Amino acid sequence: MKTNGPLYFFFSFLILVSGLALAAENPPANVSGKWQLSWEARLGTEHGTLQLDQNGSKLTGNYHGHLNSSQVSGTVKEKTITLTLEFPGPHPFTLVFTGIMDGDKMAGKFEIPSVQSGYDAHGENASPSNYSWNAVRQPDQTTR
């Protein structure tokens, strides 16, 4: 009786190496660092600074704008990014940004999940989605 042990081992090894190569081909984009964030809001364009830290595909950080600050969480898968900004306070709200990374730029759409219709809790017009945003990576000032 003939065994196929060496052949079985060879094909198993080949499958393992192929799987590892595929996994290594598409690592998440590196989005760590400081970004200048702009988004088209109901009352015009908002600007702020986004500081992101990355651990694998998980993102954490903070946002500082002219009126408020927020903790940031999110994920990055290959070049697709999702950021969630939670704004606390008397009228808390959340913004969810989704987009694509392209070098030192990223852009996409954002939505306000708590707005289910065309009006927010205060009766103000607030479309629930289809707002656009973009961000540009800022140079690292610590390496001179």
C-alpha positions, 0 to 999 in steps of 0.5 A: 500500500502506497502512502501519499504523505510527502505529496499531502505535506507539499500541498498543505505547505503550498496552501499555507504559504499562499494564504500568508502571501495573500494576507500580507498583500493588502495590509491596512493603509497607515493613517497615523498622524495629524490630519486637517479635516474639513466637512461640508455641514448644514451651515457651511464648511467646518474645519478641525484637526484630527490626531489618529493613532493606529494599532493594526486596523483599529484607530483611536484619537481625538478631534479639535475644532473651533467649537468642540472636541471629540474622541475618535474611534474607527477602523481601516481596512486596506484603503477604506476608513471609518471614523466615529466622532462622539460629541458629548454635552447637553445635546450630544451627537455622533458623526460617522465618516466613511471614505477612501485613503489615497496617499496623504489624502482621504475623502468620503461621505459622513452621516449623522446616525441619530437623525432619522428624518430631515429634522434633528431633535430640535426641529432643525433641518438636518439631512441624515446623510450625503455630506462630504468630507476630506482630510489632508495629512499634516507634516510631522513637526517633530522630525527636523 
